[in-house]
Amino acid sequence: MNTLPAAKLFKEPANWPLMPPWWLLSSTDAAALLNIKPATLHSWRIRGHGPRAYPPMYLRPTQGRPLYYQYGTLRGWAAAALGMGYEIEDQCIDFFHSVFPVLAEGSGTIAGRIRVFEDQFQQDREKVLRGQTGNMIDRGHVHQLDIYRERQPTRIGKAPLIGSI
């Protein structure tokens, strides 16, 4: 039995979308990103070969009790299938370099930077939706990230993000 069942999927470098590594994807979205069927992802998860899934314990309950995958975990798992390492901290720094360079060189924890980014993104998103220019994040990045933000599961109250760093 192949110990890395997904290794053949990643012979070519993947063209990963621009998305914060801490955001969550549904099982269906994760399977589409990996270019596999959701049943294959489910099978890997059961056998212990697939990327780590997160239960919706802090999220509003939905029908079927879905599982979510952290985007950074998927990328790290794909890199490991090729024998490389791409830790979530490195993914966060790379993301901040491309979208919000002020946070890339700053001091503090990754979790603190994530909170600052989320707050600033929300403010700039509201401005862009009103037709104004954002203060810190480029309008194109806001539009590109907004596609994925709309799909984020909603949290109950002020519970911490699942898989937050």
N, C-alpha and C positions, 0 to 999 in steps of 0.2 A: 504494500500500500504506500502511496506517495505521501511523504511527511509534510510536504508543502503543496496542498492541492491547488492553490491559486497561482503557483509560480508561472505556469504557462500563460496566464492572462496578462502578465506584466513584463513580457519580453521587450515590448516597445515602451518607451517612457509615456506615462499617462499625461493627458492634458487636463490637469485638475482645475476646476473652477475656482475663482476668487471667492473665498468664504472664510470667515473666522474659524479656526480649528476647534473652538469650544462649542460651536453650534451643533445641534442635534439633527439627525436625518432619520426618517422613518425607515423601516426595513425595506419597503418598496423603493424608496429613493436611493438607499445604500446599494441595493442590488443593481439598480440602473446605472449608478456611478461606476460600479465594478464590472458592468457589462455581463451580468449573469442573471439567472432567474431567481426570484425570491425563494423558491423551494431549495435551490442550491445553497443559498446563504443560510437557510434554516437547517439544512442537513449539516453544513460545516459547523454551525453553532452547537448542534447536538453532539457532534463527534469531537468537539474541542479544537477544531482546526481554524475556524473563522475568527474574525475580529470580535472584540469584546462588545457585548450588547448591554444596554442600560435599561432597567425596568422603569416604568413611569411612576415611581413612588412619590415624586414631588409634583407631578403633573396632574391636571384634571383627568379623572377617569374617562376613558372612551371605550366604545364598544370593541370587544375582542382583546383588550389588554395588550396593545401593541408594544413592541420593543423598539428602542431607538439606538442609533449608532452615532458616536461623536465623530465629526468629520476628521479631526486630527488622528483619532484612533484608526480610522480606515486608511488614512495615508501612511501612518506608521506601520500598520500591518502589511500594506502593499509593498512598502520599502523593505520590510523584513523578509518578504517572500523572494526578494531579489538579493538578499544577503547584505542589505544596507541598513543603516539606522537613521531614522528621522524622528527624533523625539518631539513631543508636543510643544515643549518650550522653544525649540528651534523653529518650529512651524509658526508659533506666535510671533517671534521676533521677525521672521521673514514676512509675515502678514503685515505687521506694523510698519516695516520698511516700505512696503509697497503702497499702503493705504494711508497710514497715519504716522509719518516719520518722526514726529515730535515724541511719540512714545517709544520708538525703537531705541533711542539713545538715553532715555530717562533712567532714573534709578527707582528702585522699589520692586515689589514682587510682580510676577506675571498676573496674579489674581487682581492686584490693584490696578494694573494697566488695563486689564479686561474691563473692569468696572468703569474706568474713565472713558475707554473707547465706547462702551455701550451707551453711556450717558450722552457723550458727544454725538454719536451716530444718531440717537433718537432726536436730539435737538436739530441737527443738520437735516435729517429726514423730514421733519415737520416744516422747516424752512423751504426745502426744495419742493415739497408738495404744495406749498402756498405760492410757488413761482419765484422765490427769492434765492439768493446764492448762499450756500452753507459757509460757516465760519472756518472750519478746519478740514473738512473732508470734501474732496472734489465732487462735483455734481454727477459726473460719470460713475464714480465709485459708489455713490449713494444709490443710483439707479441699478447698478449691477448687483450690489449687496441686497437691495430691497427684494429682489426675486426670492432670495433664500430666507430673508427675515420673515416674510409672510407665512412661510411654511413651518416656522418654529413652533413647537408645542407651547401652550400657555402654562405658566407656573401658578400654583396655588399660593396666594399671599406673597410673603417675602422669603419663601424657602430658597435655599441655595440651588444654583444650577447643578444639574446632574453631571458628574464628571468634571466639575470646575477645578481649576488648578490652584 
